[in-house]
Amino acid sequence: MPVYEYKALTQKGKTTSGIIDAESPIIARQKIRALKTFPVAVKEVHDSPTKKESRTLSFARHFQRVTPSEVAMLTRQLATLISAGFPLVPAIDILISQTRSNAFKRQLAKIKDSIVEGNSFARSLSLYPRSFSELYVNMVHAGESSGTLEIVLERLADITEGQQALKQRIRSALAYPVLMTFIGTVVLFLLLTFIVPSITSIFTDMGQALPAPTIFLINTSAFFKKYWWLILALGAAMLIALRSIVNTSKGRYLLDKSMLLLPGSGLLVKKLAVARFARTLGSLLENGVSMLTALEIVKNIVGNQLIANVIEDAAKEVEKGQDLGTALAESKIFPDISIQMIIVGEQSGRLESMLNKIADVFEGEVESSVMSMTSLIEPLMILIMGIAVGFIVLSICLPIFEMNQLVM
C-alpha cells in the first residue's frame, strides 16, 4: 500500500504534517479529513528516490536517521501492546500515529504494509538494516517461530536500553575531559598565534640578550603565527586520511589491533567488546537461535575486527565439534576469566545465564574503570594547562625582571 506524506491545517488554522497510508491520493485525503484536518499537500513517498532527489535530500536525511533510543522505545511499546492482546498490525498502526520522527513513520508504515502483504515481521524489519540490526531481526524471527514474540521484544528492549544507558554513562564521564582538552588546546593555540607575538615583539625590538625560555617562546610563537594555516590544514588532512584508512578492511583491522595494544584503554576496549559479545550471544541462545547462527551474528556487532576474526575462527572450530570456550581460548585474546566462565557454563548446561553474568561483570568493570580514569584525567589536564600557561607567563616576566635589575 502506498505511503503519503501530508501537510494539513487544523480547525484552529495551525499547520500540521504526518504520514498516512492509503490506496490512492484521493483516499489519503479522505483519511486526512477524517482526522478533522484540511489537507494542503499530499505526496507519495517512494523507497527508491531518483538520483536528483537523492542529491537534494541526502544532507537533510543524514539528520533524520532513526536513533537506537527510538528503536528501544518502539520495541518496549510494541511488546506492551502485543502482551495486552493487540494483533501485530494494529499495534504498529498505533505506534505510527505516536511516533514523532517522520523518517521512522515512513519505515513503520512500509513495514506494516509488508506484513499485510504476507511477509513475516522479521522479513519486513530486514528491509531497514540501518535501523534494525541483524541481531534484532534474528531475535524477532526466533520469537515469531516459537510464538513468544512479546517476550523476545521485551528482551530486545532490555538489551537496547541497557546498551544505550552504558554508552550514555561512558559518554557523560568522558565529556568533561574531552571538552577540557579541546578548550585548552584552542586557548594555547590562540595565545601562541595571536597574543604572545604582540607581547614578545617588545623584547625583540630592544636588542637585549633574552633568557632561554623567552627565546624558545618567541621562536615557537613566530612559527605558529607564520604557519598557523599549515598546522590547521595538516590536522584536517590527517583526520581525512585516518578516516579513509579506517574505511578499508586492512586499515580497520590495524586500527582495532592498535586499540587493543594501547596501555590502559586497550584493556577497556577489550572488556567492552567481550561484554557486547557475551550479552548478545546469551540473548540469541536464550531465544532459540542456534550456536553457529548466533556466532555469525555476534561477530558483526562486537565493534573490533580482531575480536570478530577470533569469533569467526572459533565458529569454525565449534562447527567441527569443539567446545566454544576451548575454541576461544586458542586465540589468547579473550580474558581468562571469561573463558573459564564459558567453559563452566557449557559443562553445567547453563551457558546462556553464564554469558549474561560475563556481560554484567565486564560492563561493571568498564564503567568503574572509566570513572576512575576520568577522575585522574581532570586534575591532570588542569596541571598540564597550568604548566603551559605558567611557562608562558614566566617567559614573559623573566626579561622584565632583568630590566628592573639593570635600572636599579
DOTOR-696965 format. One record per residue (C-alpha): residue number from 0; x, y, z; residue in one letter. Coordinates in pm, whole numbers. Last residue first. Example, Ala and Ser with C-alpha at 12.3 -4.5 7.8 and 13.67 -1.06 7.14 Angstrom:
# residues 2
<rec seq="1" east="1367" north="-106" up="714" type="s"/>
<rec seq="0" east="1230" north="-450" up="780" type="a"/>
END
This chain:
# residues 408
<rec seq="407" east="6829" north="4954" up="3992" type="m"/>
<rec seq="406" east="6756" north="5004" up="3624" type="v"/>
<rec seq="405" east="6953" north="4692" up="3532" type="l"/>
<rec seq="404" east="6766" north="4486" up="3794" type="q"/>
<rec seq="403" east="6431" north="4608" up="3658" type="n"/>
<rec seq="402" east="6533" north="4511" up="3306" type="m"/>
<rec seq="401" east="6619" north="4159" up="3426" type="e"/>
<rec seq="400" east="6279" north="4123" up="3594" type="f"/>
<rec seq="399" east="6104" north="4232" up="3273" type="i"/>
<rec seq="398" east="6309" north="3982" up="3072" type="p"/>
<rec seq="397" east="6194" north="3700" up="3307" type="l"/>
<rec seq="396" east="5825" north="3804" up="3307" type="c"/>
<rec seq="395" east="5741" north="3696" up="2952" type="i"/>
<rec seq="394" east="5900" north="3352" up="2980" type="s"/>
<rec seq="393" east="5743" north="3308" up="3326" type="l"/>
<rec seq="392" east="5393" north="3388" up="3194" type="v"/>
<rec seq="391" east="5432" north="3146" up="2902" type="i"/>
<rec seq="390" east="5573" north="2873" up="3128" type="f"/>
<rec seq="389" east="5287" north="2923" up="3376" type="g"/>
<rec seq="388" east="5031" north="2891" up="3095" type="v"/>
<rec seq="387" east="5180" north="2559" up="2989" type="a"/>
<rec seq="386" east="5227" north="2430" up="3345" type="i"/>
<rec seq="385" east="4873" north="2530" up="3444" type="g"/>
<rec seq="384" east="4725" north="2367" up="3135" type="m"/>
<rec seq="383" east="4913" north="2046" up="3211" type="i"/>
<rec seq="382" east="4801" north="2054" up="3576" type="l"/>
<rec seq="381" east="4437" north="2120" up="3482" type="i"/>
<rec seq="380" east="4450" north="1830" up="3237" type="m"/>
<rec seq="379" east="4599" north="1602" up="3504" type="l"/>
<rec seq="378" east="4332" north="1713" up="3754" type="p"/>
<rec seq="377" east="4058" north="1600" up="3510" type="e"/>
<rec seq="376" east="4235" north="1289" up="3380" type="i"/>
<rec seq="375" east="4256" north="1120" up="3720" type="l"/>
<rec seq="374" east="3882" north="1130" up="3799" type="s"/>
<rec seq="373" east="3822" north="1046" up="3434" type="t"/>
<rec seq="372" east="4029" north="729" up="3465" type="m"/>
<rec seq="371" east="3847" north="615" up="3778" type="s"/>
<rec seq="370" east="3505" north="670" up="3620" type="m"/>
<rec seq="369" east="3615" north="486" up="3305" type="v"/>
<rec seq="368" east="3742" north="197" up="3516" type="s"/>
<rec seq="367" east="3414" north="177" up="3711" type="s"/>
<rec seq="366" east="3212" north="166" up="3387" type="e"/>
<rec seq="365" east="3437" north="-89" up="3222" type="v"/>
<rec seq="364" east="3438" north="-315" up="3530" type="e"/>
<rec seq="363" east="3058" north="-304" up="3554" type="g"/>
<rec seq="362" east="3021" north="-386" up="3186" type="e"/>
<rec seq="361" east="3272" north="-668" up="3232" type="f"/>
<rec seq="360" east="3088" north="-833" up="3521" type="v"/>
<rec seq="359" east="2737" north="-791" up="3380" type="d"/>
<rec seq="358" east="2843" north="-926" up="3039" type="a"/>
<rec seq="357" east="3008" north="-1228" up="3200" type="i"/>
<rec seq="356" east="2690" north="-1286" up="3404" type="k"/>
<rec seq="355" east="2484" north="-1279" up="3083" type="n"/>
<rec seq="354" east="2718" north="-1536" up="2930" type="l"/>
<rec seq="353" east="2677" north="-1757" up="3238" type="m"/>
<rec seq="352" east="2297" north="-1739" up="3206" type="s"/>
<rec seq="351" east="2314" north="-1855" up="2843" type="e"/>
<rec seq="350" east="2576" north="-2125" up="2906" type="l"/>
<rec seq="349" east="2375" north="-2304" up="3172" type="r"/>
<rec seq="348" east="2432" north="-2665" up="3069" type="g"/>
<rec seq="347" east="2678" north="-2721" up="3355" type="s"/>
<rec seq="346" east="2972" north="-2809" up="3130" type="q"/>
<rec seq="345" east="2895" north="-2530" up="2884" type="e"/>
<rec seq="344" east="2854" north="-2271" up="3160" type="g"/>
<rec seq="343" east="3178" north="-2382" up="3327" type="v"/>
<rec seq="342" east="3363" north="-2347" up="2994" type="i"/>
<rec seq="341" east="3210" north="-2002" up="2937" type="i"/>
<rec seq="340" east="3306" north="-1892" up="3290" type="m"/>
<rec seq="339" east="3665" north="-2009" up="3240" type="q"/>
<rec seq="338" east="3695" north="-1829" up="2906" type="i"/>
<rec seq="337" east="3557" north="-1506" up="3054" type="s"/>
<rec seq="336" east="3801" north="-1528" up="3347" type="i"/>
<rec seq="335" east="4094" north="-1581" up="3112" type="d"/>
<rec seq="334" east="4030" north="-1261" up="2917" type="p"/>
<rec seq="333" east="3957" north="-1318" up="2544" type="f"/>
<rec seq="332" east="4252" north="-1254" up="2312" type="i"/>
<rec seq="331" east="4466" north="-1566" up="2373" type="k"/>
<rec seq="330" east="4331" north="-1702" up="2040" type="s"/>
<rec seq="329" east="4322" north="-2067" up="2150" type="e"/>
<rec seq="328" east="4093" north="-1986" up="2443" type="a"/>
<rec seq="327" east="3804" north="-1904" up="2209" type="l"/>
<rec seq="326" east="3791" north="-2259" up="2072" type="a"/>
<rec seq="325" east="3817" north="-2413" up="2419" type="t"/>
<rec seq="324" east="3531" north="-2197" up="2549" type="g"/>
<rec seq="323" east="3313" north="-2272" up="2246" type="l"/>
<rec seq="322" east="3353" north="-2650" up="2274" type="d"/>
<rec seq="321" east="3484" north="-2833" up="1967" type="q"/>
<rec seq="320" east="3255" north="-3028" up="1733" type="g"/>
<rec seq="319" east="3380" north="-2928" up="1388" type="k"/>
<rec seq="318" east="3120" north="-2648" up="1372" type="e"/>
<rec seq="317" east="3259" north="-2524" up="1703" type="v"/>
<rec seq="316" east="3603" north="-2499" up="1540" type="e"/>
<rec seq="315" east="3466" north="-2292" up="1253" type="k"/>
<rec seq="314" east="3278" north="-2071" up="1498" type="a"/>
<rec seq="313" east="3602" north="-2014" up="1691" type="a"/>
<rec seq="312" east="3771" north="-1885" up="1376" type="d"/>
<rec seq="311" east="3483" north="-1639" up="1320" type="e"/>
<rec seq="310" east="3494" north="-1533" up="1686" type="i"/>
<rec seq="309" east="3869" north="-1464" up="1660" type="v"/>
<rec seq="308" east="3813" north="-1268" up="1339" type="n"/>
<rec seq="307" east="3550" north="-1055" up="1516" type="a"/>
<rec seq="306" east="3797" north="-997" up="1800" type="i"/>
<rec seq="305" east="4048" north="-852" up="1552" type="l"/>
<rec seq="304" east="3779" north="-654" up="1370" type="q"/>
<rec seq="303" east="3654" north="-478" up="1683" type="n"/>
<rec seq="302" east="3299" north="-346" up="1722" type="g"/>
<rec seq="301" east="3148" north="-663" up="1870" type="v"/>
<rec seq="300" east="2845" north="-635" up="1637" type="i"/>
<rec seq="299" east="2941" north="-832" up="1327" type="n"/>
<rec seq="298" east="3100" north="-1127" up="1511" type="k"/>
<rec seq="297" east="2777" north="-1167" up="1708" type="v"/>
<rec seq="296" east="2562" north="-1251" up="1406" type="i"/>
<rec seq="295" east="2779" north="-1537" up="1280" type="e"/>
<rec seq="294" east="2821" north="-1657" up="1639" type="l"/>
<rec seq="293" east="2441" north="-1667" up="1678" type="a"/>
<rec seq="292" east="2399" north="-1864" up="1354" type="t"/>
<rec seq="291" east="2658" north="-2118" up="1468" type="l"/>
<rec seq="290" east="2505" north="-2151" up="1816" type="m"/>
<rec seq="289" east="2144" north="-2189" up="1701" type="s"/>
<rec seq="288" east="1892" north="-1916" up="1779" type="v"/>
<rec seq="287" east="1633" north="-2032" up="2033" type="g"/>
<rec seq="286" east="1564" north="-1713" up="2228" type="n"/>
<rec seq="285" east="1806" north="-1786" up="2510" type="e"/>
<rec seq="284" east="2082" north="-1854" up="2255" type="l"/>
<rec seq="283" east="2034" north="-1510" up="2099" type="l"/>
<rec seq="282" east="2030" north="-1333" up="2435" type="s"/>
<rec seq="281" east="2345" north="-1510" up="2555" type="g"/>
<rec seq="280" east="2529" north="-1432" up="2231" type="l"/>
<rec seq="279" east="2435" north="-1064" up="2252" type="t"/>
<rec seq="278" east="2533" north="-1015" up="2616" type="r"/>
<rec seq="277" east="2853" north="-1220" up="2583" type="a"/>
<rec seq="276" east="2979" north="-1044" up="2270" type="f"/>
<rec seq="275" east="2891" north="-696" up="2400" type="r"/>
<rec seq="274" east="3074" north="-774" up="2725" type="a"/>
<rec seq="273" east="3372" north="-910" up="2530" type="v"/>
<rec seq="272" east="3385" north="-591" up="2320" type="a"/>
<rec seq="271" east="3368" north="-371" up="2632" type="l"/>
<rec seq="270" east="3637" north="-576" up="2804" type="k"/>
<rec seq="269" east="3869" north="-550" up="2503" type="k"/>
<rec seq="268" east="3819" north="-175" up="2468" type="v"/>
<rec seq="267" east="3884" north="-131" up="2840" type="l"/>
<rec seq="266" east="4203" north="-338" up="2820" type="l"/>
<rec seq="265" east="4328" north="-123" up="2532" type="g"/>
<rec seq="264" east="4249" north="195" up="2728" type="s"/>
<rec seq="263" east="4517" north="121" up="2987" type="g"/>
<rec seq="262" east="4816" north="69" up="2762" type="p"/>
<rec seq="261" east="4721" north="69" up="2392" type="l"/>
<rec seq="260" east="4754" north="-277" up="2238" type="l"/>
<rec seq="259" east="4380" north="-333" up="2188" type="l"/>
<rec seq="258" east="4344" north="-1" up="2007" type="m"/>
<rec seq="257" east="4641" north="-93" up="1786" type="s"/>
<rec seq="256" east="4461" north="-406" up="1671" type="k"/>
<rec seq="255" east="4141" north="-214" up="1601" type="d"/>
<rec seq="254" east="4335" north="41" up="1395" type="l"/>
<rec seq="253" east="4524" north="-229" up="1204" type="l"/>
<rec seq="252" east="4200" north="-418" up="1125" type="y"/>
<rec seq="251" east="4021" north="-101" up="1017" type="r"/>
<rec seq="250" east="4309" north="-15" up="785" type="g"/>
<rec seq="249" east="4305" north="-363" up="633" type="k"/>
<rec seq="248" east="3929" north="-354" up="578" type="s"/>
<rec seq="247" east="3933" north="-4" up="430" type="t"/>
<rec seq="246" east="3710" north="269" up="580" type="n"/>
<rec seq="245" east="3963" north="321" up="861" type="v"/>
<rec seq="244" east="4224" north="432" up="608" type="i"/>
<rec seq="243" east="3992" north="696" up="460" type="s"/>
<rec seq="242" east="3901" north="824" up="806" type="r"/>
<rec seq="241" east="4266" north="847" up="903" type="l"/>
<rec seq="240" east="4347" north="1035" up="582" type="a"/>
<rec seq="239" east="4063" north="1282" up="642" type="i"/>
<rec seq="238" east="4172" north="1339" up="1002" type="l"/>
<rec seq="237" east="4537" north="1378" up="898" type="m"/>
<rec seq="236" east="4441" north="1625" up="625" type="a"/>
<rec seq="235" east="4241" north="1834" up="875" type="a"/>
<rec seq="234" east="4537" north="1847" up="1113" type="g"/>
<rec seq="233" east="4776" north="1927" up="830" type="l"/>
<rec seq="232" east="4549" north="2211" up="714" type="a"/>
<rec seq="231" east="4524" north="2352" up="1067" type="l"/>
<rec seq="230" east="4901" north="2344" up="1110" type="i"/>
<rec seq="229" east="4951" north="2498" up="765" type="l"/>
<rec seq="228" east="4713" north="2783" up="847" type="w"/>
<rec seq="227" east="4905" north="2850" up="1170" type="w"/>
<rec seq="226" east="5233" north="2869" up="974" type="y"/>
<rec seq="225" east="5358" north="3223" up="1033" type="k"/>
<rec seq="224" east="5195" north="3294" up="1370" type="k"/>
<rec seq="223" east="5261" north="2941" up="1497" type="f"/>
<rec seq="222" east="5629" north="2959" up="1397" type="f"/>
<rec seq="221" east="5667" north="3304" up="1550" type="a"/>
<rec seq="220" east="5501" north="3179" up="1871" type="s"/>
<rec seq="219" east="5752" north="2893" up="1895" type="t"/>
<rec seq="218" east="6052" north="3116" up="1823" type="n"/>
<rec seq="217" east="5941" north="3377" up="2078" type="i"/>
<rec seq="216" east="5866" north="3110" up="2343" type="l"/>
<rec seq="215" east="6206" north="2946" up="2295" type="f"/>
<rec seq="214" east="6380" north="3284" up="2318" type="i"/>
<rec seq="213" east="6185" north="3363" up="2635" type="t"/>
<rec seq="212" east="6276" north="3028" up="2793" type="p"/>
<rec seq="211" east="6647" north="3084" up="2702" type="a"/>
<rec seq="210" east="6670" north="3425" up="2868" type="p"/>
<rec seq="209" east="6700" north="3733" up="2642" type="l"/>
<rec seq="208" east="7001" north="3939" up="2542" type="a"/>
<rec seq="207" east="6877" north="4291" up="2462" type="q"/>
<rec seq="206" east="6802" north="4425" up="2113" type="g"/>
<rec seq="205" east="6508" north="4623" up="2248" type="m"/>
<rec seq="204" east="6293" north="4546" up="1943" type="d"/>
<rec seq="203" east="6298" north="4173" up="2025" type="t"/>
<rec seq="202" east="6165" north="4240" up="2376" type="f"/>
<rec seq="201" east="5868" north="4450" up="2260" type="i"/>
<rec seq="200" east="5783" north="4192" up="1993" type="s"/>
<rec seq="199" east="5730" north="3945" up="2278" type="t"/>
<rec seq="198" east="5393" north="4099" up="2366" type="i"/>
<rec seq="197" east="5238" north="4110" up="2017" type="s"/>
<rec seq="196" east="5377" north="3763" up="1941" type="p"/>
<rec seq="195" east="5222" north="3617" up="2262" type="v"/>
<rec seq="194" east="4862" north="3714" up="2185" type="i"/>
<rec seq="193" east="4799" north="3596" up="1826" type="f"/>
<rec seq="192" east="4948" north="3255" up="1749" type="t"/>
<rec seq="191" east="5085" north="3135" up="2084" type="l"/>
<rec seq="190" east="4783" north="3251" up="2283" type="l"/>
<rec seq="189" east="4532" north="3138" up="2021" type="l"/>
<rec seq="188" east="4686" north="2789" up="2007" type="f"/>
<rec seq="187" east="4703" north="2768" up="2388" type="l"/>
<rec seq="186" east="4335" north="2861" up="2415" type="v"/>
<rec seq="185" east="4231" north="2614" up="2141" type="v"/>
<rec seq="184" east="4424" north="2327" up="2303" type="t"/>
<rec seq="183" east="4279" north="2404" up="2645" type="g"/>
<rec seq="182" east="3925" north="2422" up="2507" type="i"/>
<rec seq="181" east="3960" north="2085" up="2331" type="f"/>
<rec seq="180" east="4126" north="1911" up="2625" type="t"/>
<rec seq="179" east="3873" north="2050" up="2872" type="m"/>
<rec seq="178" east="3584" north="1938" up="2650" type="l"/>
<rec seq="177" east="3732" north="1588" up="2622" type="v"/>
<rec seq="176" east="3787" north="1572" up="3000" type="p"/>
<rec seq="175" east="3428" north="1692" up="3065" type="y"/>
<rec seq="174" east="3253" north="1463" up="2817" type="a"/>
<rec seq="173" east="3433" north="1142" up="2918" type="l"/>
<rec seq="172" east="3208" north="1056" up="3212" type="a"/>
<rec seq="171" east="2893" north="1157" up="3025" type="s"/>
<rec seq="170" east="3000" north="949" up="2725" type="r"/>
<rec seq="169" east="3060" north="644" up="2946" type="i"/>
<rec seq="168" east="2723" north="687" up="3119" type="r"/>
<rec seq="167" east="2547" north="736" up="2786" type="q"/>
<rec seq="166" east="2709" north="428" up="2633" type="k"/>
<rec seq="165" east="2602" north="218" up="2933" type="l"/>
<rec seq="164" east="2245" north="352" up="2916" type="a"/>
<rec seq="163" east="2226" north="286" up="2542" type="q"/>
<rec seq="162" east="2346" north="-72" up="2587" type="q"/>
<rec seq="161" east="2095" north="-133" up="2867" type="g"/>
<rec seq="160" east="1809" north="22" up="2668" type="e"/>
<rec seq="159" east="1887" north="-196" up="2367" type="t"/>
<rec seq="158" east="1922" north="-515" up="2571" type="i"/>
<rec seq="157" east="1608" north="-453" up="2782" type="d"/>
<rec seq="156" east="1406" north="-361" up="2472" type="a"/>
<rec seq="155" east="1525" north="-676" up="2299" type="l"/>
<rec seq="154" east="1420" north="-885" up="2598" type="r"/>
<rec seq="153" east="1075" north="-727" up="2599" type="e"/>
<rec seq="152" east="1053" north="-788" up="2224" type="l"/>
<rec seq="151" east="1151" north="-1152" up="2275" type="v"/>
<rec seq="150" east="880" north="-1199" up="2538" type="i"/>
<rec seq="149" east="618" north="-1036" up="2312" type="e"/>
<rec seq="148" east="722" north="-1253" up="2019" type="l"/>
<rec seq="147" east="691" north="-1582" up="2207" type="t"/>
<rec seq="146" east="525" north="-1795" up="1938" type="g"/>
<rec seq="145" east="841" north="-2001" up="1881" type="s"/>
<rec seq="144" east="890" north="-1908" up="1516" type="s"/>
<rec seq="143" east="784" north="-1548" up="1568" type="e"/>
<rec seq="142" east="1021" north="-1508" up="1862" type="g"/>
<rec seq="141" east="1312" north="-1661" up="1669" type="a"/>
<rec seq="140" east="1245" north="-1426" up="1377" type="h"/>
<rec seq="139" east="1232" north="-1132" up="1619" type="v"/>
<rec seq="138" east="1568" north="-1243" up="1760" type="m"/>
<rec seq="137" east="1710" north="-1269" up="1409" type="n"/>
<rec seq="136" east="1591" north="-921" up="1308" type="v"/>
<rec seq="135" east="1725" north="-751" up="1622" type="y"/>
<rec seq="134" east="2067" north="-920" up="1600" type="l"/>
<rec seq="133" east="2092" north="-832" up="1230" type="e"/>
<rec seq="132" east="2034" north="-471" up="1325" type="s"/>
<rec seq="131" east="1712" north="-277" up="1283" type="f"/>
<rec seq="130" east="1750" north="90" up="1189" type="s"/>
<rec seq="129" east="2034" north="68" up="938" type="r"/>
<rec seq="128" east="1915" north="-276" up="822" type="p"/>
<rec seq="127" east="1579" north="-140" up="700" type="y"/>
<rec seq="126" east="1424" north="-407" up="475" type="l"/>
<rec seq="125" east="1521" north="-661" up="743" type="s"/>
<rec seq="124" east="1227" north="-538" up="952" type="l"/>
<rec seq="123" east="980" north="-676" up="697" type="s"/>
<rec seq="122" east="1148" north="-1017" up="697" type="r"/>
<rec seq="121" east="1138" north="-1026" up="1077" type="a"/>
<rec seq="120" east="768" north="-935" up="1081" type="f"/>
<rec seq="119" east="690" north="-1208" up="830" type="s"/>
<rec seq="118" east="574" north="-1123" up="480" type="n"/>
<rec seq="117" east="211" north="-1167" up="374" type="g"/>
<rec seq="116" east="124" north="-838" up="202" type="e"/>
<rec seq="115" east="-12" north="-708" up="533" type="v"/>
<rec seq="114" east="333" north="-761" up="687" type="i"/>
<rec seq="113" east="497" north="-560" up="407" type="s"/>
<rec seq="112" east="239" north="-283" up="451" type="d"/>
<rec seq="111" east="321" north="-263" up="823" type="k"/>
<rec seq="110" east="694" north="-245" up="750" type="i"/>
<rec seq="109" east="632" north="32" up="493" type="k"/>
<rec seq="108" east="433" north="232" up="750" type="a"/>
<rec seq="107" east="699" north="171" up="1015" type="l"/>
<rec seq="106" east="972" north="298" up="782" type="q"/>
<rec seq="105" east="779" north="610" up="687" type="r"/>
<rec seq="104" east="699" north="686" up="1050" type="k"/>
<rec seq="103" east="1066" north="643" up="1143" type="f"/>
<rec seq="102" east="1170" north="906" up="887" type="a"/>
<rec seq="101" east="887" north="1133" up="1003" type="n"/>
<rec seq="100" east="1014" north="1117" up="1362" type="s"/>
<rec seq="99" east="736" north="1192" up="1611" type="r"/>
<rec seq="98" east="600" north="840" up="1653" type="t"/>
<rec seq="97" east="255" north="824" up="1815" type="q"/>
<rec seq="96" east="50" north="772" up="1497" type="s"/>
<rec seq="95" east="292" north="508" up="1372" type="i"/>
<rec seq="94" east="279" north="334" up="1712" type="l"/>
<rec seq="93" east="-96" north="278" up="1685" type="i"/>
<rec seq="92" east="-60" north="129" up="1336" type="d"/>
<rec seq="91" east="219" north="-98" up="1462" type="i"/>
<rec seq="90" east="-21" north="-236" up="1724" type="a"/>
<rec seq="89" east="-296" north="-273" up="1463" type="p"/>
<rec seq="88" east="-56" north="-483" up="1250" type="v"/>
<rec seq="87" east="74" north="-703" up="1534" type="l"/>
<rec seq="86" east="-257" north="-802" up="1691" type="p"/>
<rec seq="85" east="-326" north="-635" up="2029" type="f"/>
<rec seq="84" east="-363" north="-872" up="2324" type="g"/>
<rec seq="83" east="-210" north="-670" up="2609" type="a"/>
<rec seq="82" east="121" north="-854" up="2562" type="s"/>
<rec seq="81" east="119" north="-731" up="2200" type="i"/>
<rec seq="80" east="71" north="-370" up="2315" type="l"/>
<rec seq="79" east="342" north="-390" up="2582" type="t"/>
<rec seq="78" east="594" north="-551" up="2344" type="a"/>
<rec seq="77" east="523" north="-282" up="2085" type="l"/>
<rec seq="76" east="580" north="-7" up="2343" type="q"/>
<rec seq="75" east="913" north="-154" up="2455" type="r"/>
<rec seq="74" east="1030" north="-211" up="2098" type="t"/>
<rec seq="73" east="929" north="139" up="1989" type="l"/>
<rec seq="72" east="1119" north="293" up="2282" type="m"/>
<rec seq="71" east="1430" north="88" up="2201" type="a"/>
<rec seq="70" east="1410" north="181" up="1831" type="v"/>
<rec seq="69" east="1378" north="549" up="1919" type="e"/>
<rec seq="68" east="1678" north="520" up="2156" type="s"/>
<rec seq="67" east="1877" north="349" up="1880" type="p"/>
<rec seq="66" east="1828" north="656" up="1658" type="t"/>
<rec seq="65" east="1639" north="657" up="1329" type="v"/>
<rec seq="64" east="1823" north="877" up="1085" type="r"/>
<rec seq="63" east="1676" north="1217" up="1010" type="q"/>
<rec seq="62" east="1999" north="1422" up="1034" type="f"/>
<rec seq="61" east="2160" north="1245" up="740" type="h"/>
<rec seq="60" east="1824" north="1280" up="567" type="r"/>
<rec seq="59" east="1884" north="1653" up="523" type="a"/>
<rec seq="58" east="2224" north="1602" up="358" type="f"/>
<rec seq="57" east="2098" north="1329" up="126" type="s"/>
<rec seq="56" east="1785" north="1519" up="26" type="l"/>
<rec seq="55" east="1897" north="1709" up="-283" type="t"/>
<rec seq="54" east="2145" north="1450" up="-406" type="r"/>
<rec seq="53" east="1894" north="1170" up="-354" type="s"/>
<rec seq="52" east="1618" north="1367" up="-525" type="e"/>
<rec seq="51" east="1835" north="1415" up="-835" type="k"/>
<rec seq="50" east="1935" north="1050" up="-834" type="k"/>
<rec seq="49" east="1570" north="946" up="-819" type="t"/>
<rec seq="48" east="1421" north="822" up="-494" type="p"/>
<rec seq="47" east="1397" north="449" up="-419" type="s"/>
<rec seq="46" east="1159" north="384" up="-128" type="d"/>
<rec seq="45" east="898" north="627" up="-264" type="h"/>
<rec seq="44" east="678" north="853" up="-51" type="v"/>
<rec seq="43" east="359" north="979" up="-215" type="e"/>
<rec seq="42" east="284" north="1349" up="-171" type="k"/>
<rec seq="41" east="-23" north="1518" up="-21" type="v"/>
<rec seq="40" east="-35" north="1897" up="21" type="a"/>
<rec seq="39" east="-297" north="2120" up="186" type="v"/>
<rec seq="38" east="-519" north="1860" up="351" type="p"/>
<rec seq="37" east="-787" north="2003" up="586" type="f"/>
<rec seq="36" east="-786" north="1845" up="932" type="t"/>
<rec seq="35" east="-1066" north="1677" up="1126" type="k"/>
<rec seq="34" east="-884" north="1339" up="1129" type="l"/>
<rec seq="33" east="-1147" north="1217" up="885" type="a"/>
<rec seq="32" east="-1024" north="1491" up="650" type="r"/>
<rec seq="31" east="-682" north="1321" up="647" type="i"/>
<rec seq="30" east="-843" north="986" up="573" type="k"/>
<rec seq="29" east="-1033" north="1138" up="280" type="q"/>
<rec seq="28" east="-714" north="1300" up="151" type="r"/>
<rec seq="27" east="-540" north="960" up="158" type="a"/>
<rec seq="26" east="-840" north="804" up="-20" type="i"/>
<rec seq="25" east="-798" north="1056" up="-302" type="i"/>
<rec seq="24" east="-419" north="1010" up="-308" type="p"/>
<rec seq="23" east="-468" north="634" up="-363" type="s"/>
<rec seq="22" east="-471" north="302" up="-174" type="e"/>
<rec seq="21" east="-384" north="469" up="155" type="a"/>
<rec seq="20" east="-103" north="501" up="408" type="d"/>
<rec seq="19" east="-54" north="813" up="620" type="i"/>
<rec seq="18" east="248" north="1010" up="736" type="i"/>
<rec seq="17" east="242" north="1346" up="912" type="g"/>
<rec seq="16" east="217" north="1722" up="898" type="s"/>
<rec seq="15" east="40" north="2000" up="1088" type="t"/>
<rec seq="14" east="-18" north="2368" up="1018" type="t"/>
<rec seq="13" east="-241" north="2559" up="1261" type="k"/>
<rec seq="12" east="-570" north="2710" up="1143" type="g"/>
<rec seq="11" east="-771" north="2630" up="1455" type="k"/>
<rec seq="10" east="-961" north="2353" up="1274" type="q"/>
<rec seq="9" east="-625" north="2201" up="1182" type="t"/>
<rec seq="8" east="-449" north="2269" up="854" type="l"/>
<rec seq="7" east="-272" north="1995" up="659" type="a"/>
<rec seq="6" east="64" north="1883" up="528" type="k"/>
<rec seq="5" east="97" north="1529" up="402" type="y"/>
<rec seq="4" east="345" north="1250" up="344" type="e"/>
<rec seq="3" east="190" north="951" up="170" type="y"/>
<rec seq="2" east="255" north="577" up="186" type="v"/>
<rec seq="1" east="143" north="344" up="-91" type="p"/>
<rec seq="0" east="0" north="0" up="0" type="m"/>
END
